[in-house]
Amino acid sequence: MSALIGLNSYASQAPFHNEWMKKSTKELMEIAYNGKEYFSSSDSTLTALTIVTSRYNSDMNAEEQTVCATAFVGLCEIYFHNYFNYPKCFECLQMAQKISDANNLKMPQLYLGWGCLYQTLAEENDNPEWAEKAFQYYRKAFQLSYDIKDDPRCDMAFTNVLSMAFQLDKAHEIEADWKRYAQLPLSNSTRILRQYNRMMYEMEKALQEGNGEQAQQLVDRQLTLIKDTEYGRLQYFTYFLKSEVYIKMGMQHEAIATLLTCKDIAIRMGMKDGMLEAYGLLAEQYAQIGDQANKYHFQDLYYKMKDTLTSYRQVASVKEMEMHEELKEMQVQVKEMENHRKMMGQALIVAIIFLTTVVIFLVIVYLQNRRLRLSALSLYRKNVEMLKAEDEQRNLRKQIDEEKYKNSSLDEDEKQRLVNNIREVMESNEIYSPDFSVERLAFLVNSKYKYVSQVIHETYDCNFNYFLNEYRIKEACKRMGAPKQYGMLTIEAISQSVGFKSRSTFVSSFKRVTGLTPSEYQKLAKSGEMRTF
């Protein structure tokens, strides 16, 4: 996620960029569509849409502005599904919304984009307000696509409306929408999705009425319906629905088997958001049946994937954009008030505007700082909880390993032996020596350094320095979180005590692992503010 490239800089590096700048907007949109109903996901699409949106200005005629709004929505789709860059999605949708509102456009794809973005943010941050926004945007997308007879988006929107309605316990709010949708005819192009949605509605109703067996039969029919189709993401979603049915029926083992299928589909299709969802539920279900080893395995995969998909900075950026939008609206209101009261005296109006602007600015700065502080505290809490969970997992792992091999007369596989020995050394004080190296580690585990490097890379998907620094940073966090024992030490002293020679290396590694600077983390640890949560 840190390797994402900005919109304009990315496009400017394409070798055909200068040539395409000479093309007409119509030609560029044809490249972006590439003969498909929706935008493709290639680099050429990103470049073409970037050039189209860069041409936008408010003096364009309505037709040209409509094309630009469509291009902004296309960019949002690419940044969302390919790069998971939510702030960039937000920016593109804002521009499309501005153009749409100014020209009274009917763009169901715009509201599908808003719904998808807010649903994802709601799920990743457990935010019911965003979930409600997503639900209402999906309903708007359905109503618009129904009115303009955009069948593909009508079906797509209603699938999401159904899912969110039952998730938020708002099925009663969509009765009118359901009646309109149920009356739509089946054709060759719409048959599969419309039959699928009708089964989904019946399935959710069955679940509400406590008829799990009927719900299970309906979801199996959905899977049969889309088995040999191109709806890969829909297949994942349907298996996920099936797992939820099993969970509500108390059938944990069946739910786990179905979630493993979800995981495989997500991995095969490169659906990182699907992997995150599957890992999280697998960890919960394994915990339900008391399988601690698998619980911690999928819990570890979940946190690694979550770190890839979403970060404190991205969510903070979206919040900041929302606040800036509110500030712009307030400034417009202040300007209108100024024009309205000009006749009452220019000097008085200027004073009122100045004071109002200052107050608004101070309030927004205060709210923004407060939200960022709470976000930082939340991130600190997660790091503390992660360290605690890792300690528990480490102890459990030791118990499992000791029990597993205490009566074995067989030699273990060399790679597994190395993994266990490496882990044992890394959990000792040996690694806090400034001169600790991969050669030293190889000596301690009685192996060659190249084999040690290979095992670290294959098992932990990183190099030795990254691996070592992560252990050292976690120990530094523990020491900062224990002010009674280490409160008199400076940050530099703590960094040296865990083996860092360079302060800059320590700071950059610390921020990469925790999301906070060492001084921010130490300040939170000493303040005792964790106890307020």
N, C-alpha and C positions, 0 to 999 in steps of 0.2 A: 504493500500500500504506500510505503514511503517513496517508491520509484515512480509514482504517477507524475505525468508531465502535464503542464498547464495547457489550456485550450489553444491559445494563439501560438505558443512556442512549439508545441507538438506539430501543428500543421505547417509551420514555416520550415521545418526540417525535411518535409517530403520533397523528393527530387522533382516532382511534377508540379510543385506549388506555383512557381512563376508562370508556367505555361497555362495552368488552369485559371489563373487570375484574369486571363483574357477571355475566358469562356462566358457565355451568357448564364444567367441564373437558371433558366430552363434546362440548359445542358448539364449544369452542376447537379440539379435535383434529379435528373435522369441517371446520372452516375451514382448518386446516393441511394436511389431506389434499386438500381441494378436489376431492373426487370421484375422485382418482387413487390408484393403487396405492402410490405413494411420495409423500413430501412434495414440494410444489411449491416454487418458489424466489422467491416474491413477498414484498413487505414485510409483507403481512398474515400470512403464514406465520411469519415471524420474530417478529412481535408476539405471535401466538397461542401459539407454543411458549415464548416468554419468560415469559408470564403463567403457563402451566402449570407450568414448572419452578420459578418463584418460590414456588409453593404447596407445594413438597415439604417434608416433615418426616418424621423416622424413626418417628413414631407412626401414620402412615397404615396402612391395611390393605394386604394384598399386592396386591390389584387396583389400588388407587390408586398404589402405588409402581411397579407395572409400567408404568402409563401415563406416569408421570414419567420413568422410565428411557427409554422410547420417545421421549419429547419431547426429552430430552438428546441422544440419538443424532441426531434430526432437526436440532437446532441445529448439531451437528457437521457434518452434511452441507452445510448452508447456508454455514457459515463456511469450510468447506474449498473447495467448488466455486465459490462466488460471491466470497469475499473473500480467500481464501488466507491466512487468519489461523490459523496452526498452533497457537500457544499457546492460543487460545480453543478450538480443536478438542480439544486435549489436556485442557483443563479439563472440557469437556462429557463426553468419553469417560470420564474418571476418575469423575465423578459417576454416570454410567450403570453403570459397572463396580461401583461400591460398592453400588448398589441391587441389581444383578443377583446379586452374590455373596451379599448378605444374604438374598435370597429364592429362591436357586437357580433363577434364570430361564434359559430357553433363548432367547437373542437372537442369532441369526446376524448380524443387522445391526450389532450392537455390535462383533463381531470383524472384520467387513468394514471398519468405520470405523477400527479400530486398524491393520489391514493396510494400508489406503490411506494413512493418515498416515505410518506408518513406512516404507513403500515410497518415498513422495515424499521424505521427509527423507533416506533412504539414497541415493537417486539424486542429489539436489542437493548432498549433502555427502560422497559416496563413502564411506559408512559400512557395512561388511559386517555389523556387529553388528545394526544396524537392519534391514538387508535380511533377515537370518535371522529377526528378530522378525516382520517383515511376512509371511514365508512361513508361519510357524507360526500366525499369526493367521488367515490365509486358510484354512489346513487346518482349523482349529477352526470357522470359519464354514461350511465345506463339510460337515463332519461333523454339526454341529448342524442345518443346514437339511435335510440328507439324512434325519436321524432324525425331524424333525417334518414332513417332506414339504412344505417351503417351496420349490416348484419354481423361481420366479424367482431367489431368492437362492442356491439350490443351483447353478444354471447360472452365475450371475455369479461366485460364489466359486470354482467350478472353473476358469473361464477364468483367473482370477488365480493359482490354484494351479499350473496348467500353465505359465503364463508364468514365474513365479518359480522353479519346479522346474528348468526347463531353463536358466534364466539362472544359477542357483546350482549347476548340475551335480548336482542332487539328484533326478533322474528316478527312480532306484531306490527312493527313499523313498516314492513315491506310487503304487507298483504296486497296493497293496491299495485305495487310494482310486479308482484308475482302474478296477479291476474292478467296484467297486460302481457307479461312475458309468456305465460302459459298458452295464450291464444295465438302466438306467432306460428306460422306454418313451418313444416319441416321440408327442406329441400336438399338436394345433393350436397350443396356447399355448407348447409347449416345443420344437417341431420345429427351428426355425431355430438357436437357441443350442446345442442339443445336437448337431445336425449340425456346426455350426461348431466346437465343442470337440473332437469326434471327428476332424475334419480337422486341427485344430491339433495334436493328439497325434500323428497320423500324420506331419504335416509336421516336427515337431521330431525325431521318431525318424529320419526320412529324413535330416535334417541331421546328426544324430549319426553316421549310417552313411556320410556323405559323398556321399549321393545328392542333389545340389543340384537337378538337373532335376526330380526327383519332388517335392521340396519346393516348387519354383516352381509346378508344376502345382497342387498342393494349395492354396497360398495364393491362386492365381487362382480356384480353385473357391470358396474362402471369400468372396472379393470378389463373385463372382457371386451367392452365396447371400444376402448382406446388401445388395445393390445398392439395392433399392427399399424398404428398411425404415427404421425410425426410429432405428436404432442408429448415430447419427453418430459418437460417440466410438469405437465398435467399428470403424467404417470407417477412422478415423484409425489405430487400433491395428493393423489388418490391413495397411494400406499400409506401416506402420512395420516389421511383420514381413517384408513383401516386400523392403524395402530391406536388412534384415539378411541375408536369403537372398542377395541380389545381392552384398553386401559379402563374405560368406563364400565366394562363388564367384569373387571377384576381379573382378566386373563393376562398376567404379566409376561409369562413365557411366550405366548403368541404375539404379544405386543413387541417384545424384544426381537423376535424373528422377523417381524414386519419392518421394524425400524432398521434392522441390518440391511434389508433390501433397499430401504430409502437411502441409507448411507452409500450403498454400492452404486445406485443410480446417480446420486449427487456427485460422487467421485468420477464416474464415467463421463458425465456431462460437464464437469468442471464447475458445478454449482456450489460455490463456497458458502453462500447463505444457507443452502440445503444441508451441507455438511455440518455447519454450526448447529442448526436446528436438530439434526439427527443425533449428533454427539451429546447435546444437552439432555435430550429425552432418554437416550440409552443410559447415561450416567444415573439418571433418576430411577429408571426401571430396574437396573442392576442393584441399586441401593435398596429398592423395595423387596427384592428377593434375597438380600443379604450377601450378594456376590461383591465383596469389597474390592477384589483385584480388578475386575472389569469396571467397577464404578470409578476407581481412580484412573484407570486407563483412559476411559472416554471423557472423564472430567479434565484430564490433562490435554487431550486432543481439543476439547471444547475451548479451553482458555487460550490455547495457541491459535486456533482459528478465529476466535473473537478478537485477538490482538491484531490479526491480519485484516479482518473486515471492518472493524470500527475502532476508533480511538477517541480518547478524550479531546484531542484537538479538533477532529472532524465535527463531533457533536457540539463542541463549544463554538465552532465557526458557524454552524447552522443557527444556533441561538443568537449569536452576534448579528447575523444577517436579519433575523426576525426583529431584533431590537432596532437595528438601523432603519428598517422599513417603517417601524412605528414612529421613529424620530422624524422621518421624512413626512409622514402623515401629520404629525403634530406641527411641523414647520409650515406645512400648507395651511393648516387651520389658523396658525398665528398670522400668516400673511393675509388670509381672507378677513380676519378680524381687523387687521390694520387698515385695509381698504374700506371696510364698513364704517370705521370710526374716524376717518380722516376729517370729516366736517366738525368734529368735536375739539379739534386742536392738534396740530402736528407734534408739538413738543410733548404733550401728554401721551399721545399714542406711541411715540418713539420710546418713552420711558417704560410704558407698560410692556411693549414688545421685548425690550431689553431684559426687563426683570423676568418676564415669562420664559424667555429663551434660557436665561441663566438657571432658573428653577428647574425647567425641564431637563436641561443638560446635567445638572447636579443629581437629579433624581435618577436619570438613566445611568449615569456613571456609578451611582451608589448601587443600583440594582444589578448592574453588570458585574461590578466588583464582588457583590455579595454572592451572585450565582457562580462566578468563577471560583470564589473561595470555597463554597459548598462542594463544587465539583472536585476541587483539589483535595478537600477532606475526604470525600467519597473515594477518590483514587488511593489516598493514603490508607484508608480502612481496608480496601481490597488487597493492598500489598501486605498489610499485617495479617489478614485472614489467609492469604495465599501462603505466607511463610509458615503459619500454624498448620495449615492443611498439609504442606510438604513435610513438616516434622512428623505428623501422624502417619502420612503415607510411607515415610522412610522407616519408621518403627515397624509398621505392618509388613513392609516388604522384607525386612530382616527376619521377622518371625516366619514368614512364608518360605523364604529361602532356607532357613535353618531346618524347618520341618521337612521340606521337600527333599533335601539331600543328606540328612543325617544318617539314614540307613542304606544309602545307595552304594553299591560296590562297583558301579560303572564310572568310567572317566567322562567328565562333562565335555560337551562340545567346546572347542577352543574359544570360539567367539563369545559364547555365553560366559565362559570363565573370565574372559577379559572384561566383559561388561560388569560383572559382579565385582571383580578386583578393582576396576577403575572407579566404580561407584564408592567402594569402601575407602579408597585413598582420598577421593574428592570430598568425602564427609569427615575427613580427619584434619588436624591442624597443619599438616604437612604443606597444604596448598597456600598457606598464608605467608610462606617464605617468599621474599621478592625474587629469589633466583629459581623458583619452581618453574620447570619447563616440561615439555613433552618428553624430552629425553629422561628427565628425572622420574616422570610418571611411568615411562616404559621400564625403567630400572626397578621401580617399586613393585610393579605387577609382573616382573620377570618375563618381559616380552620385548620385541623390537618396536622402536618408535613408529615405524611406518604402519605396523599392524594396529597400534594404539590409535593413530590418527584415522585409520580406515574405520575402526569400530566406532569412534566418536562421531565421525561424519555420517555413517550409515544408521546409527542408533538414534542420535540426537539432531541430525540434520544441521550441523554447524561445524566450524573448525575448532581447533584446540583453544585458541585465544578467546574466542566468543564463549566457549564452554567454561573455561576457567574463570573469566571475568563475571559470568552470571552467578557462579557459586560465591565468589568473593563479594559481589554486590549484595547478595541475599544475607551474607553474614554481617556486612556493614549495616544493613537495615535492622538486623536484630540488635546490634550494639547501639544504634541510635534510638531504638525503641526500648532500651533499658537504661534510662538516665541515672538510676542509682549506681550502677556499676561503671558506666562509661560517660556520665554526664560531664565530667571535667575535661574530657578529650575534645580537641578541635576536630573539625572535619578532616583536615589534612592528617592529623594523628590517626584517626580512625582508618582513613584510606591506606596509610602506611602499615597499620596493624594487620590489615587483611591482605597485604602483599603488593599494593600498587606503588610503582615508582614515580609515576607521573600524575600530577593533580588533574591535568586536562583529560587524560585517559579515564581516570576515575569518574570525573564529572560526566563525560559523554556516555560512558558505560552505565552509570547510575540512572541517567535520564532515559536511556534506551530501555532499561529493564523495568523501571518503576513509573515513568512518565513525569517524574518530579525531579527538581534539582536536589542535591544533597542538603543545601541550606533550607529549602522548603520542607523537606522530609524531617530534618532534625527539629525545625521550629514547631512543626505539628506534633512531633513526638514529645517534645518538652512542654508544650502548652497544656496537655491533658485534655484537649478538645475532643479526643476520641470518645471520651466518656459521655459526651452529650448525645451520641447516637444510640 
